[in-house]
Amino acid sequence: MMQDHDTKCGNMQTGTLIHMLSNLMKRNDSSAGISGAGELTVTQKHVLKFILLASLHRDVYQKDVEEEFQIRKSTVTGILKLMEKNGFIRRESAQQDARLKKLVPTEKAEALRPSILEHIRRTETHLTEGIPPEELKICRKVMCRMLYNLAEKNRENEEVDQKDE
């Protein structure tokens, strides 16, 4: 059975494989989900996970979310407004610059931290099951390179678009 899978996947385009994996990850997130986060979309759950984890070590700002998920400012603004409205985050002025708004998880969000961490642990376990550590290291390195390649191409396209305006 696994050999059939390997043959089928070996003949697929890389983008198709990534798209399929992304869809399954989204489905896994919405079905296994995070208990208590039913009012959040899958994207909002990802953003909340990021804010909860990153804020343990540093201040988090909208720009960090934009860069982490490679999404536009307007999209992030909409996501964060809804998360704030639903009581998962609040914005506080940064000490060094009152114009900057730090994203702070609320008690409601903090209450989700244990189930989020457990969900991440379970997902990582399922994703990497049966894959030797050295292959995972190579896979991560290749995916990071693909991410960099596409990000560079997007930057180039945005520069061309700005010149055309």
N, C-alpha and C positions, 0 to 999 in steps of 0.2 A: 504494500500500500504506500509506504513512504517513498519507495523507488518511483512509483507512478507520479507522486507529488513532485519529486525532485526533477523528473523528466519534464513534466508540464511547466513547472516554474522556471526551469532552465531555458525554456524557449520563449518565455514572456519578456516583454519590454520592461526595463527597470522601473519606469514611471508607473506602469500598470501594477506591478508588484507593490510598490510603495502606496499607491492609491488603495489597493485591496487591503493592505495591512492597516492603513489609516481608518478605513471604513470599519474593519473589525474592532479596532481599538475604540472607536467612537461608540459602536454598538455595545461593547463590553462595559464602557464607562456608563452608558445610560441604563443598561440592564442590571449590572452588578452594583453600580452606583455607590454613592456615598449617602448613608442613612442621614436624614435630616436636611438634605440639600435638594429636595424635590422641586423647589421653585427656581432652581438655577438651570440654565441650559448647559449642554456639554462644554461649550467654550467657556462659559462663566466658571464652571467647575475647574477647568484647567487653569484659568487665571487665578482663581482663589487658591488652588494648590500652590501655584507659584508664589503668590503674595505671602501665604502662610509660611512656606518654607524659607523663602529669601529673607523675610522680615525677622527671622530668628538671628540672622547674622549682620544685617545692615538695613538702612532705610531703603524703602522701595518707592519709586515714582512712576508716573505714567510712562515716561520714556523707557523705563526698564521693561515694562510690559510690551510696549511696541517692539523693542529689540528682541526680547525673548521669543515672541511668537511671530515675528516678522509680519506684523499687521499694521495698517495705517492708523495715524493719529485719530482720525474721525471714527474709525471702527472701535478703537480702544476707548475713546470718550463715551460712546454709547454703551459699551459693556460695563464700564465702571459706574456710569450714572445709574444703571439698573441695579447693579450690585449694592450701590450706596442706598438707593431707594428701598431695596429689600432688606437692608440692615446687616449686610455682610462686611462692609468696609466703611470707613469714614476717612475724610481727607483732613489733614492737619498741616498748617503752615510749617515749612522747614525753618529751623533756627537760623541757618546761614543766609536764607533768602525767602522772605515771606511770599514771594510770587510762586515759589515752588510748593506743590502740595504733596506731602508724604501720604502714601496709601497705608492705612492702619487697619488690620483685621479687628472686627468687633468681638464681643464675647460670644455672640451667635456663631461667628466664623470659628473662633478658637475652640468652641465646643465640638466642631467637626474634625479638628486636627487628628484625633486618634483613629477615626474611621478612614480619613484620607490616607494617613500613613500606612494603615493596614491594607487599603485598596492598592496603593502603589506597590507594596511588598508582594501581594498576591499576583498582581499583573506582571511584575518583573519576573517572578518565579515561573509563571505560565509562558511568558515570552521566551525565556532563555532555557527552558527545560530541554535537556539532552544536547545542549550546545557546549562544546569545550571552551574554557575561558580564553584560549588563544584565538579561536575563531570569533568569539564575541568582540575581542579587542580589535581584530581586523575589520569586522563588520561596523563597529562604531567609528573607526577611523575613516572607512569608506563613506559612510553616511554623512559624517561631518564634512568631508570633502565635497560631496554632492550638495550639501546645504550651502557651503561656501560658494561653489560654482554658480548655483542659482541665484544666491543673494547678489553676487557680483554682476550677473547678467541683468537682474532687476535694477540695480543701481545705474548701470549703463543705460538701460531703457528709460529710466526716469530722467537722467541727464539729457538724453535726446529729446524727450517729450518737453522738458522745460525750455530747451533751446527753440523748439518749434512754436512755442506759445508767444 
